[in-house]
Amino acid sequence: MSALPVEIEVDELSLWLESKADVALVDVREDWEVKLCALPGATHIPLGQLPGRAGEVPQASRVVVFCHHGGRSLRATQWLRANGFSQAINLAGGIHAWAERIDPDMATY
């Protein structure tokens, strides 16, 4: 069982990033969505491509997975945990929550 929760809030992720914690970001949205807004430094692997591209998931102590609102990334997080990525964590509310609560200048859709 993982020591980390399955989901975290955007506020906690913001603190992790500010503190330079060992955390990697994985964006499972589609290409067109990433063109609208993105989190810097995130590895982009659309959800449907994740099984074939799991080797591209960064090796970090924590891997935070996100999408638009958190549904697809929750499925991705569950898949990653079932396939050996015990430190995968879903970003509750996705990039939309990030834009609303952390970066109000970020484009939303």
A tleap script that builds the chain and sets N, CA, C and O, in Angstrom:
source leaprc.protein.ff14SB
mol = sequence {
  NMET SER ALA LEU PRO VAL GLU ILE GLU VAL
  ASP GLU LEU SER LEU TRP LEU GLU SER LYS
  ALA ASP VAL ALA LEU VAL ASP VAL ARG GLU
  ASP TRP GLU VAL LYS LEU CYS ALA LEU PRO
  GLY ALA THR HIE ILE PRO LEU GLY GLN LEU
  PRO GLY ARG ALA GLY GLU VAL PRO GLN ALA
  SER ARG VAL VAL VAL PHE CYS HIE HIE GLY
  GLY ARG SER LEU ARG ALA THR GLN TRP LEU
  ARG ALA ASN GLY PHE SER GLN ALA ILE ASN
  LEU ALA GLY GLY ILE HIE ALA TRP ALA GLU
  ARG ILE ASP PRO ASP MET ALA THR CTYR
}
set mol.1.N position { 0.842 -1.188 0.000 }
set mol.1.CA position { 0.000 0.000 0.000 }
set mol.1.C position { 0.884 1.246 0.000 }
set mol.1.O position { 1.892 1.305 0.704 }
set mol.2.N position { 0.498 2.225 -0.787 }
set mol.2.CA position { 1.281 3.451 -0.902 }
set mol.2.C position { 1.102 4.327 0.331 }
set mol.2.O position { 0.034 4.374 0.941 }
set mol.3.N position { 2.178 5.013 0.672 }
set mol.3.CA position { 2.118 5.938 1.798 }
set mol.3.C position { 1.433 7.246 1.400 }
set mol.3.O position { 1.032 8.032 2.258 }
set mol.4.N position { 1.305 7.470 0.099 }
set mol.4.CA position { 0.708 8.711 -0.387 }
set mol.4.C position { -0.776 8.530 -0.667 }
set mol.4.O position { -1.214 7.431 -1.009 }
set mol.5.N position { -1.555 9.602 -0.523 }
set mol.5.CA position { -2.976 9.523 -0.861 }
set mol.5.C position { -3.142 9.342 -2.373 }
set mol.5.O position { -2.211 9.583 -3.141 }
set mol.6.N position { -4.324 8.922 -2.785 }
set mol.6.CA position { -4.597 8.772 -4.214 }
set mol.6.C position { -4.746 10.137 -4.870 }
set mol.6.O position { -4.423 10.292 -6.048 }
set mol.7.N position { -5.232 11.133 -4.126 }
set mol.7.CA position { -5.431 12.475 -4.682 }
set mol.7.C position { -4.850 13.534 -3.759 }
set mol.7.O position { -4.770 13.363 -2.542 }
set mol.8.N position { -4.446 14.639 -4.385 }
set mol.8.CA position { -4.061 15.824 -3.623 }
set mol.8.C position { -4.774 17.029 -4.229 }
set mol.8.O position { -5.229 16.995 -5.372 }
set mol.9.N position { -4.857 18.074 -3.446 }
set mol.9.CA position { -5.456 19.323 -3.903 }
set mol.9.C position { -4.377 20.188 -4.558 }
set mol.9.O position { -3.184 19.993 -4.327 }
set mol.10.N position { -4.812 21.135 -5.370 }
set mol.10.CA position { -3.867 22.006 -6.069 }
set mol.10.C position { -3.021 22.833 -5.100 }
set mol.10.O position { -1.869 23.144 -5.402 }
set mol.11.N position { -3.571 23.189 -3.952 }
set mol.11.CA position { -2.824 23.968 -2.969 }
set mol.11.C position { -1.591 23.199 -2.483 }
set mol.11.O position { -0.511 23.768 -2.326 }
set mol.12.N position { -1.774 21.898 -2.250 }
set mol.12.CA position { -0.659 21.082 -1.788 }
set mol.12.C position { 0.386 20.924 -2.894 }
set mol.12.O position { 1.586 20.997 -2.629 }
set mol.13.N position { -0.066 20.709 -4.129 }
set mol.13.CA position { 0.884 20.618 -5.237 }
set mol.13.C position { 1.669 21.913 -5.373 }
set mol.13.O position { 2.877 21.882 -5.607 }
set mol.14.N position { 1.010 23.029 -5.233 }
set mol.14.CA position { 1.693 24.317 -5.326 }
set mol.14.C position { 2.809 24.418 -4.284 }
set mol.14.O position { 3.904 24.893 -4.583 }
set mol.15.N position { 2.523 23.971 -3.070 }
set mol.15.CA position { 3.538 23.983 -2.015 }
set mol.15.C position { 4.700 23.063 -2.358 }
set mol.15.O position { 5.860 23.424 -2.153 }
set mol.16.N position { 4.398 21.875 -2.877 }
set mol.16.CA position { 5.455 20.943 -3.271 }
set mol.16.C position { 6.350 21.576 -4.324 }
set mol.16.O position { 7.575 21.503 -4.228 }
set mol.17.N position { 5.740 22.199 -5.332 }
set mol.17.CA position { 6.528 22.792 -6.415 }
set mol.17.C position { 7.365 23.967 -5.915 }
set mol.17.O position { 8.519 24.126 -6.311 }
set mol.18.N position { 6.781 24.784 -5.050 }
set mol.18.CA position { 7.516 25.919 -4.483 }
set mol.18.C position { 8.709 25.464 -3.653 }
set mol.18.O position { 9.744 26.129 -3.630 }
set mol.19.N position { 8.565 24.335 -2.974 }
set mol.19.CA position { 9.637 23.840 -2.109 }
set mol.19.C position { 10.669 23.023 -2.881 }
set mol.19.O position { 11.627 22.514 -2.299 }
set mol.20.N position { 10.469 22.901 -4.191 }
set mol.20.CA position { 11.392 22.135 -5.046 }
set mol.20.C position { 11.439 20.667 -4.638 }
set mol.20.O position { 12.478 20.018 -4.756 }
set mol.21.N position { 10.314 20.149 -4.159 }
set mol.21.CA position { 10.226 18.733 -3.787 }
set mol.21.C position { 10.449 17.862 -5.021 }
set mol.21.O position { 10.256 18.308 -6.152 }
set mol.22.N position { 10.852 16.629 -4.790 }
set mol.22.CA position { 11.060 15.674 -5.882 }
set mol.22.C position { 9.692 15.196 -6.360 }
set mol.22.O position { 9.170 14.181 -5.898 }
set mol.23.N position { 9.128 15.951 -7.295 }
set mol.23.CA position { 7.807 15.633 -7.830 }
set mol.23.C position { 7.836 15.851 -9.338 }
set mol.23.O position { 8.406 16.823 -9.832 }
set mol.24.N position { 7.214 14.932 -10.048 }
set mol.24.CA position { 7.099 15.043 -11.502 }
set mol.24.C position { 5.629 15.208 -11.851 }
set mol.24.O position { 4.752 14.720 -11.139 }
set mol.25.N position { 5.371 15.896 -12.945 }
set mol.25.CA position { 4.009 16.119 -13.410 }
set mol.25.C position { 3.780 15.345 -14.703 }
set mol.25.O position { 4.630 15.346 -15.594 }
set mol.26.N position { 2.637 14.690 -14.800 }
set mol.26.CA position { 2.247 13.987 -16.022 }
set mol.26.C position { 0.867 14.485 -16.426 }
set mol.26.O position { -0.100 14.365 -15.675 }
set mol.27.N position { 0.797 15.042 -17.622 }
set mol.27.CA position { -0.437 15.602 -18.187 }
set mol.27.C position { -1.033 14.575 -19.138 }
set mol.27.O position { -0.421 14.251 -20.155 }
set mol.28.N position { -2.224 14.055 -18.821 }
set mol.28.CA position { -2.845 13.025 -19.656 }
set mol.28.C position { -3.943 13.577 -20.572 }
set mol.28.O position { -4.755 12.818 -21.100 }
set mol.29.N position { -3.962 14.898 -20.756 }
set mol.29.CA position { -4.944 15.496 -21.661 }
set mol.29.C position { -4.537 15.285 -23.121 }
set mol.29.O position { -3.426 14.844 -23.412 }
set mol.30.N position { -5.446 15.604 -24.017 }
set mol.30.CA position { -5.183 15.491 -25.452 }
set mol.30.C position { -4.333 16.665 -25.917 }
set mol.30.O position { -4.241 17.689 -25.240 }
set mol.31.N position { -3.711 16.500 -27.084 }
set mol.31.CA position { -2.835 17.532 -27.641 }
set mol.31.C position { -3.506 18.900 -27.703 }
set mol.31.O position { -2.911 19.905 -27.315 }
set mol.32.N position { -4.750 18.938 -28.194 }
set mol.32.CA position { -5.428 20.227 -28.365 }
set mol.32.C position { -5.640 20.930 -27.025 }
set mol.32.O position { -5.645 22.159 -26.960 }
set mol.33.N position { -5.815 20.156 -25.963 }
set mol.33.CA position { -6.008 20.747 -24.641 }
set mol.33.C position { -4.705 21.359 -24.117 }
set mol.33.O position { -4.713 22.430 -23.509 }
set mol.34.N position { -3.610 20.683 -24.354 }
set mol.34.CA position { -2.309 21.174 -23.895 }
set mol.34.C position { -1.957 22.480 -24.589 }
set mol.34.O position { -1.281 23.330 -24.011 }
set mol.35.N position { -2.418 22.643 -25.838 }
set mol.35.CA position { -2.154 23.885 -26.569 }
set mol.35.C position { -2.878 25.073 -25.933 }
set mol.35.O position { -2.448 26.215 -26.096 }
set mol.36.N position { -3.963 24.820 -25.216 }
set mol.36.CA position { -4.733 25.889 -24.585 }
set mol.36.C position { -4.087 26.382 -23.290 }
set mol.36.O position { -4.072 27.583 -23.019 }
set mol.37.N position { -3.563 25.468 -22.505 }
set mol.37.CA position { -2.908 25.811 -21.245 }
set mol.37.C position { -2.113 24.602 -20.778 }
set mol.37.O position { -2.459 23.462 -21.090 }
set mol.38.N position { -1.047 24.858 -20.028 }
set mol.38.CA position { -0.200 23.767 -19.568 }
set mol.38.C position { 0.548 24.175 -18.309 }
set mol.38.O position { 0.728 25.359 -18.025 }
set mol.39.N position { 0.973 23.175 -17.569 }
set mol.39.CA position { 1.844 23.411 -16.414 }
set mol.39.C position { 3.281 23.187 -16.886 }
set mol.39.O position { 3.593 22.142 -17.458 }
set mol.40.N position { 4.149 24.160 -16.648 }
set mol.40.CA position { 5.539 24.036 -17.098 }
set mol.40.C position { 6.217 22.784 -16.540 }
set mol.40.O position { 6.064 22.443 -15.367 }
set mol.41.N position { 6.958 22.121 -17.400 }
set mol.41.CA position { 7.725 20.962 -16.980 }
set mol.41.C position { 6.969 19.655 -16.962 }
set mol.41.O position { 7.553 18.617 -16.652 }
set mol.42.N position { 5.683 19.673 -17.285 }
set mol.42.CA position { 4.899 18.437 -17.269 }
set mol.42.C position { 5.250 17.570 -18.474 }
set mol.42.O position { 5.500 18.076 -19.567 }
set mol.43.N position { 5.266 16.263 -18.257 }
set mol.43.CA position { 5.421 15.297 -19.333 }
set mol.43.C position { 4.033 15.031 -19.895 }
set mol.43.O position { 3.121 14.672 -19.150 }
set mol.44.N position { 3.863 15.201 -21.197 }
set mol.44.CA position { 2.558 15.030 -21.822 }
set mol.44.C position { 2.440 13.628 -22.412 }
set mol.44.O position { 3.154 13.272 -23.349 }
set mol.45.N position { 1.523 12.838 -21.844 }
set mol.45.CA position { 1.206 11.507 -22.352 }
set mol.45.C position { -0.317 11.368 -22.325 }
set mol.45.O position { -0.886 11.113 -21.264 }
set mol.46.N position { -0.993 11.531 -23.479 }
set mol.46.CA position { -2.447 11.386 -23.484 }
set mol.46.C position { -2.885 10.048 -22.870 }
set mol.46.O position { -2.212 9.031 -23.039 }
set mol.47.N position { -4.004 10.061 -22.167 }
set mol.47.CA position { -4.477 8.887 -21.436 }
set mol.47.C position { -4.478 7.624 -22.288 }
set mol.47.O position { -4.024 6.574 -21.831 }
set mol.48.N position { -4.974 7.707 -23.506 }
set mol.48.CA position { -5.055 6.527 -24.362 }
set mol.48.C position { -3.698 5.957 -24.744 }
set mol.48.O position { -3.603 4.799 -25.152 }
set mol.49.N position { -2.657 6.754 -24.614 }
set mol.49.CA position { -1.306 6.307 -24.966 }
set mol.49.C position { -0.504 5.842 -23.753 }
set mol.49.O position { 0.609 5.337 -23.900 }
set mol.50.N position { -1.059 6.009 -22.570 }
set mol.50.CA position { -0.307 5.727 -21.345 }
set mol.50.C position { 0.234 4.297 -21.266 }
set mol.50.O position { 1.407 4.126 -20.934 }
set mol.51.N position { -0.560 3.265 -21.554 }
set mol.51.CA position { -0.001 1.907 -21.437 }
set mol.51.C position { 1.237 1.685 -22.323 }
set mol.51.O position { 2.178 1.009 -21.908 }
set mol.52.N position { 1.240 2.234 -23.503 }
set mol.52.CA position { 2.369 2.059 -24.399 }
set mol.52.C position { 3.526 2.993 -24.142 }
set mol.52.O position { 4.625 2.784 -24.655 }
set mol.53.N position { 3.288 4.027 -23.348 }
set mol.53.CA position { 4.333 5.023 -23.091 }
set mol.53.C position { 4.689 5.145 -21.616 }
set mol.53.O position { 5.304 6.130 -21.206 }
set mol.54.N position { 4.309 4.157 -20.818 }
set mol.54.CA position { 4.560 4.216 -19.370 }
set mol.54.C position { 6.042 4.369 -19.050 }
set mol.54.O position { 6.395 4.902 -17.998 }
set mol.55.N position { 6.901 3.915 -19.932 }
set mol.55.CA position { 8.330 4.069 -19.724 }
set mol.55.C position { 8.777 5.517 -19.737 }
set mol.55.O position { 9.883 5.832 -19.297 }
set mol.56.N position { 7.925 6.400 -20.238 }
set mol.56.CA position { 8.238 7.830 -20.263 }
set mol.56.C position { 7.809 8.559 -18.987 }
set mol.56.O position { 8.123 9.735 -18.806 }
set mol.57.N position { 7.098 7.866 -18.114 }
set mol.57.CA position { 6.681 8.489 -16.856 }
set mol.57.C position { 7.937 8.748 -16.038 }
set mol.57.O position { 8.707 7.823 -15.776 }
set mol.58.N position { 8.155 10.004 -15.630 }
set mol.58.CA position { 9.378 10.334 -14.889 }
set mol.58.C position { 9.497 9.528 -13.603 }
set mol.58.O position { 8.508 9.246 -12.928 }
set mol.59.N position { 10.709 9.174 -13.293 }
set mol.59.CA position { 10.982 8.480 -12.035 }
set mol.59.C position { 11.261 9.543 -10.972 }
set mol.59.O position { 12.342 10.131 -10.942 }
set mol.60.N position { 10.310 9.777 -10.128 }
set mol.60.CA position { 10.430 10.753 -9.044 }
set mol.60.C position { 9.786 10.131 -7.819 }
set mol.60.O position { 9.082 9.125 -7.912 }
set mol.61.N position { 10.036 10.748 -6.662 }
set mol.61.CA position { 9.427 10.186 -5.460 }
set mol.61.C position { 7.905 10.290 -5.520 }
set mol.61.O position { 7.193 9.462 -4.954 }
set mol.62.N position { 7.418 11.318 -6.214 }
set mol.62.CA position { 5.969 11.491 -6.386 }
set mol.62.C position { 5.712 11.885 -7.836 }
set mol.62.O position { 6.423 12.713 -8.406 }
set mol.63.N position { 4.692 11.282 -8.417 }
set mol.63.CA position { 4.289 11.609 -9.781 }
set mol.63.C position { 2.846 12.093 -9.710 }
set mol.63.O position { 1.940 11.312 -9.417 }
set mol.64.N position { 2.631 13.370 -9.976 }
set mol.64.CA position { 1.290 13.937 -9.926 }
set mol.64.C position { 0.726 13.946 -11.345 }
set mol.64.O position { 1.301 14.536 -12.260 }
set mol.65.N position { -0.415 13.274 -11.501 }
set mol.65.CA position { -1.069 13.121 -12.791 }
set mol.65.C position { -2.262 14.068 -12.838 }
set mol.65.O position { -3.026 14.167 -11.878 }
set mol.66.N position { -2.417 14.771 -13.979 }
set mol.66.CA position { -3.546 15.693 -14.083 }
set mol.66.C position { -4.146 15.687 -15.480 }
set mol.66.O position { -3.512 15.293 -16.459 }
set mol.67.N position { -5.396 16.143 -15.535 }
set mol.67.CA position { -6.117 16.333 -16.792 }
set mol.67.C position { -6.905 17.634 -16.644 }
set mol.67.O position { -6.477 18.543 -15.933 }
set mol.68.N position { -8.046 17.723 -17.309 }
set mol.68.CA position { -8.840 18.951 -17.244 }
set mol.68.C position { -9.507 19.120 -15.877 }
set mol.68.O position { -9.302 20.126 -15.199 }
set mol.69.N position { -10.307 18.123 -15.478 }
set mol.69.CA position { -11.024 18.220 -14.202 }
set mol.69.C position { -10.673 17.125 -13.199 }
set mol.69.O position { -11.126 17.181 -12.055 }
set mol.70.N position { -9.889 16.141 -13.592 }
set mol.70.CA position { -9.447 15.112 -12.652 }
set mol.70.C position { -9.970 13.719 -12.882 }
set mol.70.O position { -9.507 12.783 -12.230 }
set mol.71.N position { -10.919 13.540 -13.783 }
set mol.71.CA position { -11.478 12.207 -14.023 }
set mol.71.C position { -10.539 11.285 -14.786 }
set mol.71.O position { -10.280 10.161 -14.356 }
set mol.72.N position { -10.035 11.751 -15.901 }
set mol.72.CA position { -9.105 10.936 -16.690 }
set mol.72.C position { -7.823 10.679 -15.921 }
set mol.72.O position { -7.277 9.577 -15.958 }
set mol.73.N position { -7.350 11.691 -15.229 }
set mol.73.CA position { -6.101 11.515 -14.485 }
set mol.73.C position { -6.279 10.562 -13.302 }
set mol.73.O position { -5.325 9.896 -12.902 }
set mol.74.N position { -7.483 10.487 -12.741 }
set mol.74.CA position { -7.724 9.502 -11.683 }
set mol.74.C position { -7.610 8.096 -12.261 }
set mol.74.O position { -7.004 7.219 -11.645 }
set mol.75.N position { -8.189 7.874 -13.443 }
set mol.75.CA position { -8.055 6.571 -14.105 }
set mol.75.C position { -6.586 6.279 -14.403 }
set mol.75.O position { -6.129 5.151 -14.213 }
set mol.76.N position { -5.842 7.286 -14.869 }
set mol.76.CA position { -4.419 7.112 -15.157 }
set mol.76.C position { -3.650 6.785 -13.878 }
set mol.76.O position { -2.780 5.914 -13.883 }
set mol.77.N position { -3.967 7.476 -12.790 }
set mol.77.CA position { -3.306 7.233 -11.508 }
set mol.77.C position { -3.557 5.806 -11.048 }
set mol.77.O position { -2.636 5.126 -10.595 }
set mol.78.N position { -4.800 5.351 -11.163 }
set mol.78.CA position { -5.128 3.988 -10.760 }
set mol.78.C position { -4.371 2.976 -11.616 }
set mol.78.O position { -3.875 1.974 -11.099 }
set mol.79.N position { -4.281 3.231 -12.921 }
set mol.79.CA position { -3.550 2.339 -13.812 }
set mol.79.C position { -2.064 2.328 -13.445 }
set mol.79.O position { -1.450 1.265 -13.361 }
set mol.80.N position { -1.493 3.512 -13.229 }
set mol.80.CA position { -0.080 3.593 -12.876 }
set mol.80.C position { 0.212 2.845 -11.577 }
set mol.80.O position { 1.190 2.101 -11.496 }
set mol.81.N position { -0.627 3.038 -10.566 }
set mol.81.CA position { -0.412 2.345 -9.284 }
set mol.81.C position { -0.511 0.836 -9.457 }
set mol.81.O position { 0.245 0.089 -8.837 }
set mol.82.N position { -1.433 0.386 -10.291 }
set mol.82.CA position { -1.593 -1.051 -10.531 }
set mol.82.C position { -0.426 -1.630 -11.321 }
set mol.82.O position { -0.242 -2.847 -11.368 }
set mol.83.N position { 0.359 -0.755 -11.941 }
set mol.83.CA position { 1.467 -1.201 -12.775 }
set mol.83.C position { 2.827 -0.750 -12.238 }
set mol.83.O position { 3.760 -0.505 -13.003 }
set mol.84.N position { 2.920 -0.646 -10.924 }
set mol.84.CA position { 4.204 -0.443 -10.289 }
set mol.84.C position { 4.592 0.981 -9.928 }
set mol.84.O position { 5.649 1.195 -9.335 }
set mol.85.N position { 3.764 1.956 -10.270 }
set mol.85.CA position { 4.063 3.343 -9.917 }
set mol.85.C position { 3.313 3.683 -8.628 }
set mol.85.O position { 2.301 4.383 -8.651 }
set mol.86.N position { 3.822 3.181 -7.515 }
set mol.86.CA position { 3.107 3.315 -6.244 }
set mol.86.C position { 3.024 4.749 -5.751 }
set mol.86.O position { 2.240 5.044 -4.849 }
set mol.87.N position { 3.819 5.648 -6.325 }
set mol.87.CA position { 3.822 7.031 -5.875 }
set mol.87.C position { 3.019 7.951 -6.803 }
set mol.87.O position { 3.151 9.172 -6.720 }
set mol.88.N position { 2.198 7.384 -7.679 }
set mol.88.CA position { 1.340 8.191 -8.556 }
set mol.88.C position { 0.194 8.781 -7.747 }
set mol.88.O position { -0.404 8.106 -6.909 }
set mol.89.N position { -0.103 10.050 -8.008 }
set mol.89.CA position { -1.130 10.778 -7.264 }
set mol.89.C position { -1.951 11.593 -8.255 }
set mol.89.O position { -1.392 12.241 -9.140 }
set mol.90.N position { -3.253 11.565 -8.112 }
set mol.90.CA position { -4.136 12.356 -8.964 }
set mol.90.C position { -4.263 13.783 -8.428 }
set mol.90.O position { -4.328 14.000 -7.218 }
set mol.91.N position { -4.297 14.749 -9.347 }
set mol.91.CA position { -4.533 16.141 -8.962 }
set mol.91.C position { -6.042 16.389 -8.992 }
set mol.91.O position { -6.638 16.488 -10.065 }
set mol.92.N position { -6.644 16.487 -7.831 }
set mol.92.CA position { -8.083 16.709 -7.718 }
set mol.92.C position { -8.461 18.028 -8.403 }
set mol.92.O position { -7.860 19.069 -8.138 }
set mol.93.N position { -9.441 17.970 -9.267 }
set mol.93.CA position { -9.907 19.172 -9.946 }
set mol.93.C position { -9.114 19.532 -11.185 }
set mol.93.O position { -9.513 20.414 -11.946 }
set mol.94.N position { -7.987 18.855 -11.396 }
set mol.94.CA position { -7.199 19.032 -12.602 }
set mol.94.C position { -6.659 20.437 -12.818 }
set mol.94.O position { -6.571 21.250 -11.898 }
set mol.95.N position { -6.304 20.688 -14.068 }
set mol.95.CA position { -5.711 21.979 -14.413 }
set mol.95.C position { -6.731 23.113 -14.274 }
set mol.95.O position { -6.360 24.274 -14.102 }
set mol.96.N position { -8.003 22.768 -14.349 }
set mol.96.CA position { -9.041 23.784 -14.166 }
set mol.96.C position { -8.991 24.340 -12.732 }
set mol.96.O position { -9.070 25.550 -12.525 }
set mol.97.N position { -8.861 23.444 -11.757 }
set mol.97.CA position { -8.751 23.887 -10.356 }
set mol.97.C position { -7.465 24.681 -10.156 }
set mol.97.O position { -7.445 25.653 -9.401 }
set mol.98.N position { -6.390 24.271 -10.831 }
set mol.98.CA position { -5.129 25.010 -10.745 }
set mol.98.C position { -5.337 26.444 -11.237 }
set mol.98.O position { -4.887 27.392 -10.594 }
set mol.99.N position { -6.016 26.601 -12.368 }
set mol.99.CA position { -6.264 27.934 -12.926 }
set mol.99.C position { -7.148 28.758 -11.991 }
set mol.99.O position { -6.911 29.952 -11.808 }
set mol.100.N position { -8.150 28.138 -11.408 }
set mol.100.CA position { -9.060 28.869 -10.524 }
set mol.100.C position { -8.402 29.283 -9.218 }
set mol.100.O position { -8.618 30.399 -8.747 }
set mol.101.N position { -7.602 28.399 -8.623 }
set mol.101.CA position { -7.104 28.643 -7.266 }
set mol.101.C position { -5.648 29.063 -7.173 }
set mol.101.O position { -5.253 29.702 -6.198 }
set mol.102.N position { -4.848 28.719 -8.163 }
set mol.102.CA position { -3.414 29.006 -8.064 }
set mol.102.C position { -2.964 30.035 -9.091 }
set mol.102.O position { -2.215 30.951 -8.749 }
set mol.103.N position { -3.399 29.909 -10.336 }
set mol.103.CA position { -2.936 30.777 -11.417 }
set mol.103.C position { -4.111 31.360 -12.187 }
set mol.103.O position { -4.453 30.864 -13.260 }
set mol.104.N position { -4.734 32.409 -11.653 }
set mol.104.CA position { -5.922 32.991 -12.300 }
set mol.104.C position { -5.648 33.585 -13.675 }
set mol.104.O position { -6.592 33.881 -14.408 }
set mol.105.N position { -4.384 33.768 -14.045 }
set mol.105.CA position { -4.059 34.259 -15.378 }
set mol.105.C position { -4.020 33.150 -16.421 }
set mol.105.O position { -3.944 33.429 -17.618 }
set mol.106.N position { -4.071 31.901 -15.983 }
set mol.106.CA position { -4.053 30.772 -16.901 }
set mol.106.C position { -5.367 30.687 -17.670 }
set mol.106.O position { -6.444 30.891 -17.108 }
set mol.107.N position { -5.265 30.387 -18.945 }
set mol.107.CA position { -6.469 30.200 -19.764 }
set mol.107.C position { -7.255 28.991 -19.266 }
set mol.107.O position { -6.681 27.989 -18.839 }
set mol.108.N position { -8.571 29.108 -19.330 }
set mol.108.CA position { -9.433 27.981 -18.978 }
set mol.108.C position { -10.301 27.633 -20.165 }
set mol.108.O position { -10.469 28.432 -21.087 }
set mol.109.N position { -10.846 26.446 -20.134 }
set mol.109.CA position { -11.723 25.983 -21.229 }
set mol.109.C position { -12.760 25.045 -20.695 }
set mol.109.O position { -13.591 24.547 -21.455 }
savepdb mol mol.pdb
quit
